[in-house]
Amino acid sequence: MGNTSSTAVQKCLLAALGGNNALLASNATVGYQISHVKPYNLDIPVAPAAVTYPKSTEQVAAIVKCAADNNLKVQPRCGGHSYANYGIGGQNDAIIVDLENFQQFSMDTNTWQATIGGGTLLGDVTKRLHDNGKRAMAHGTCPQVGIGGHATIGGLGPTSRMWGAALDHVEEVQVVLANSSIVRASEQQNSDVFWALKGAGASFGIITEFKVRTEAEPGESVLYSYGIQAGSAKDKANAFKKWQALIADPNLSRKFASQFILTELGVIVSGTYFGPKAEFDSLNISSRLPNKDESVVVLKDWLGVVGHWAEDVALELAGGIQSNFYAKSLAYTKDDILPDAAVDKLFQFIDSTDKGTPVWFLIWDLEGGKINDYAPDATAYGHRDALFYHQAYAVNLFGRVDSKIRNFLTGLSKVITDALPGHHLGAYAGYVDPALGANGPSEYWGSNLPRLQQIKAAVDPKDIFHNPQSVKPVAA
């Protein structure tokens, strides 16, 4: 196990876990790779030294001490949806701390602050908040994603324009630091650590418990989907121009969430309006889009609304299924609206390029609103000014991702960045991209990176919480 005595590490980890063999898996464990390592992106092989399943924060702390004493790296895992398997260290010989046993939940009905275990999946977050006072918080649409990574990296979703990112709901955490101490972090205590955890959590500690601000569930929501009748590259480009003009409207209601989704099958504009249908109708969204097949559903059941998001066409492709894939993202501000000529060029590129696979999609996702209300350095999250993102994703169903697929996604980003010279778009850390290499941290965290590096030097100087693109310690 790793570069150190596997027996010594094994004994240390077993002791940390109270002698319970069922909470520890390593290479000697039957089915280790499939049942315990469980890489999300099959294209990036990873061989961690061990996977642990602690049941208490004290056990997490003891595991971190074992790793540090044996010069091994540590990474926490919650849902395991890291695009480059960074949640399992992203490289060999890391100790993985799987938080699946941290399922605690309570609701303070005076403050409506919820306490949520660090291993809770978003589908369970939604249900537990609903069952305890019909409350909600902003988060993404994939129910199998875990709150641990999601609410420490950003956590963007349909309600973010109204309520902010998932990390904007976080008011206090219990966290295990690299020196194996267990501390509370908030704006009042350990505030530097708290700041860093809200945007770059995996580099700074293992959160075993979140305390989050919640909101009342919307009473009625309108789910809309427009299948745009666009066959040619020109038709698709025109559809995108209309959508971009719609979402660039500075007066667009914050109750309005929207995605422009492009796949091999065509164009869909879909989203949610968090309010009554009469309000939605008054926005005249339909008249601001090209010819389409219209589907509008009104739901008063919040669990039904969130469940509907998980049935999205792109999530069906990318949701909880392990596969060989590659993904890239770009963050656009209000100053990065694509000119018409660039949109034409982009859709011509998409139309004419051999993508190497029929299973690909491109999603432009409207953000803005409440997310933009916070100062750029209010938290470590690096894209406070993002109006929308794109995520390009391609799967090889028959083996490793090849150069044809990579060239398609890289070329697509290049068409966009070439059209916006002098603009620095950056990338979303939640769509981690190993091809960014050493530039990844500056793309993810932008101007917040220097402060992150200084805090890292103070609380994790030996870089215990490490992955290939994590924050590295740099002294002030």
FENCOR-V513212 format. One record per run of one state. SS is the DSSP state (a for helix, b for strand, c for the rest). FROM is the first residue (numbers start at 1). TO is the last residue. If there is no record, write none. Layout:
ss=SS from=FROM to=TO
ss=SS from=FROM to=TO
This chain:
ss=c from=1 to=5
ss=a from=6 to=16
ss=c from=17 to=20
ss=a from=21 to=23
ss=b from=24 to=26
ss=c from=27 to=31
ss=a from=32 to=37
ss=c from=38 to=40
ss=b from=41 to=41
ss=c from=42 to=49
ss=b from=50 to=52
ss=c from=53 to=56
ss=a from=57 to=69
ss=c from=70 to=72
ss=b from=73 to=77
ss=c from=78 to=85
ss=a from=86 to=88
ss=c from=89 to=93
ss=b from=94 to=98
ss=c from=99 to=104
ss=b from=105 to=108
ss=c from=109 to=112
ss=b from=113 to=117
ss=c from=118 to=120
ss=b from=121 to=121
ss=a from=122 to=131
ss=c from=132 to=134
ss=b from=135 to=136
ss=c from=137 to=145
ss=b from=146 to=146
ss=a from=147 to=153
ss=c from=154 to=159
ss=a from=160 to=163
ss=c from=164 to=165
ss=a from=166 to=169
ss=b from=170 to=176
ss=c from=177 to=181
ss=b from=182 to=186
ss=c from=187 to=190
ss=a from=191 to=203
ss=c from=204 to=205
ss=b from=206 to=213
ss=c from=214 to=214
ss=b from=215 to=216
ss=c from=217 to=220
ss=b from=221 to=228
ss=c from=229 to=232
ss=a from=233 to=247
ss=c from=248 to=255
ss=b from=256 to=263
ss=c from=264 to=265
ss=b from=266 to=273
ss=c from=274 to=276
ss=a from=277 to=282
ss=c from=283 to=285
ss=a from=286 to=288
ss=c from=289 to=291
ss=b from=292 to=299
ss=c from=300 to=301
ss=a from=302 to=309
ss=c from=310 to=312
ss=a from=313 to=318
ss=c from=319 to=322
ss=b from=323 to=333
ss=a from=334 to=336
ss=c from=337 to=339
ss=a from=340 to=352
ss=c from=353 to=359
ss=b from=360 to=366
ss=c from=367 to=368
ss=a from=369 to=373
ss=c from=374 to=385
ss=b from=386 to=396
ss=c from=397 to=402
ss=a from=403 to=419
ss=c from=420 to=428
ss=a from=429 to=431
ss=c from=432 to=433
ss=a from=434 to=459
ss=c from=460 to=464
ss=b from=465 to=465
ss=c from=466 to=476
